[in-house]
Amino acid sequence: MNVDLTKIIERTTLDQKREAARASKKPRTLKKILRMAERALARADRAIAEAEDVLPPQPPIACKAGCPFCCHIRLTASAPEVLLLLTHIQTTWAEDDVQGLLGKVRNLDGVTRGKSDHKRAQQRLPCPLLKDGSCSVHQVRPLSCRAVASVDVGACREAYNARMESGVPMYEPQYQIANGAGYGLYAGLAQNGLEAENIEIIAALALGLDDHKIGNKWLKGLDPFAPAKS
């Protein structure tokens, strides 16, 4: 691996761990956690841009709006990222749209809960946050979404048609950087005793849109997202 790239990944991971630890130290507030989550996404984006300068993707990244082939698999995120998503939806979407999403995720949760990555790929159900083929929450999409950057849209199409049985060539530095930021985030939370496990997005949205106090419950050290971990 390129030495400069290794340094970018290590710095991103360690900086995120330190910030997550600071934000989750008692007394905790939802405002601090949400700000930390926003900064984690921005940190990953900056590091990815830096990596592209050091090691440009060849061929160029093919991902763009209106290309949702990868948005049909099981997606997980950390609790702060889920809470950021919920806050964004509840504060920027019209109430009718929020209720429409709640109905959609309840229905999807009924057929996806507990399914493995393989089973979910076989189901090939679209992410409930897609709108007209594009991500409706793109600015606050989780690190696991930011990690994926294909360099071949044809391969994405083939993988989608094969229900993810075939591989897709990705820009590996982006994957490693986003994962590094995620590892740092989890490590910082765990340092202060907060739940730090992957949460499945559809189940998490169903839970969170139904319970506006879910963030405060999580801050108290409870595990309100437990049903979304199966």
Backbone hydrogen bonds, N-H to C=O, Kabsch-Sander energy under -0.5 kcal/mol:
donor,donor_aa,acceptor,acceptor_aa,energy
6,T,2,N,-2.3
7,K,3,V,-2.0
8,I,4,D,-1.9
9,I,5,L,-2.4
10,E,6,T,-2.5
11,R,7,K,-2.7
12,T,8,I,-2.4
13,T,9,I,-2.3
14,L,10,E,-2.6
15,D,11,R,-2.7
16,Q,12,T,-1.9
17,K,13,T,-2.1
18,R,14,L,-2.3
19,E,15,D,-2.2
20,A,16,Q,-2.7
21,A,17,K,-2.1
22,R,18,R,-2.2
23,A,19,E,-2.6
24,S,20,A,-1.6
25,K,22,R,-0.9
33,I,29,T,-1.9
34,L,30,L,-2.7
35,R,31,K,-2.1
36,M,32,K,-2.3
37,A,33,I,-2.2
38,E,34,L,-2.3
39,R,35,R,-2.3
40,A,36,M,-2.0
41,L,37,A,-1.9
42,A,38,E,-2.2
43,R,39,R,-2.9
44,A,40,A,-2.2
45,D,41,L,-2.2
46,R,42,A,-2.5
47,A,43,R,-2.3
48,I,44,A,-2.5
49,A,45,D,-2.3
50,E,46,R,-2.2
51,A,47,A,-2.4
52,E,48,I,-2.1
53,D,49,A,-1.2
54,V,50,E,-1.7
55,L,51,A,-3.6
62,A,150,S,-3.0
63,C,150,S,-0.8
67,C,64,K,-1.1
71,C,68,P,-1.7
73,I,70,C,-0.6
77,A,199,I,-1.8
82,V,78,S,-2.2
83,L,79,A,-2.8
84,L,80,P,-2.0
85,L,81,E,-2.2
86,L,82,V,-2.7
87,T,83,L,-2.4
88,H,84,L,-2.5
89,I,85,L,-2.5
90,Q,86,L,-2.8
91,T,87,T,-1.8
92,T,88,H,-1.6
93,W,89,I,-1.8
98,V,94,A,-2.1
99,Q,95,E,-2.5
100,G,96,D,-2.0
101,L,97,D,-2.3
102,L,98,V,-2.4
103,G,99,Q,-2.2
104,K,100,G,-1.9
105,V,101,L,-3.0
106,R,102,L,-2.1
107,N,103,G,-1.9
108,L,104,K,-2.5
109,D,105,V,-2.8
110,G,106,R,-1.3
111,V,107,N,-0.6
111,V,108,L,-1.4
112,T,108,L,-1.5
113,R,109,D,-2.0
115,K,112,T,-2.4
120,R,116,S,-2.6
121,A,117,D,-2.2
122,Q,118,H,-2.0
123,Q,119,K,-2.0
124,R,120,R,-1.7
125,L,120,R,-0.6
127,C,71,C,-2.3
130,L,127,C,-1.8
131,K,134,S,-3.2
134,S,131,K,-1.5
136,S,129,L,-2.5
138,H,135,C,-0.9
140,V,137,V,-1.8
141,R,138,H,-1.2
145,C,142,P,-0.9
146,R,142,P,-2.0
147,A,143,L,-1.6
148,V,145,C,-1.3
149,A,147,A,-0.6
151,V,169,P,-2.2
156,C,152,D,-1.6
157,R,153,V,-2.3
158,E,154,G,-2.2
159,A,155,A,-2.5
160,Y,156,C,-2.5
161,N,157,R,-2.5
162,A,158,E,-1.9
163,R,160,Y,-1.6
164,M,159,A,-3.8
165,E,162,A,-0.7
171,Y,149,A,-2.6
172,E,170,M,-1.2
174,Q,171,Y,-1.0
175,Y,171,Y,-1.3
176,Q,172,E,-2.4
177,I,173,P,-2.4
178,A,174,Q,-2.4
179,N,175,Y,-2.1
180,G,176,Q,-2.1
181,A,177,I,-2.4
182,G,178,A,-2.0
183,Y,179,N,-2.8
184,G,180,G,-2.4
185,L,181,A,-2.2
186,Y,182,G,-2.5
187,A,183,Y,-2.5
188,G,184,G,-2.3
189,L,185,L,-2.0
190,A,186,Y,-2.7
191,Q,187,A,-1.6
192,N,188,G,-0.6
192,N,189,L,-1.4
193,G,190,A,-1.8
194,L,189,L,-2.1
199,I,77,A,-2.4
200,E,228,A,-2.6
201,I,75,L,-2.6
204,A,200,E,-2.3
205,L,201,I,-2.8
206,A,202,I,-2.2
207,L,203,A,-2.2
208,G,204,A,-3.1
209,L,205,L,-2.7
210,D,206,A,-0.6
211,D,207,L,-0.7
214,I,211,D,-1.7
217,K,213,K,-1.9
218,W,214,I,-2.0
219,L,215,G,-2.2
220,K,216,N,-1.3
221,G,218,W,-1.8
222,L,217,K,-1.9
226,A,223,D,-1.8
228,A,225,F,-2.0
229,K,226,A,-1.9
230,S,227,P,-0.6
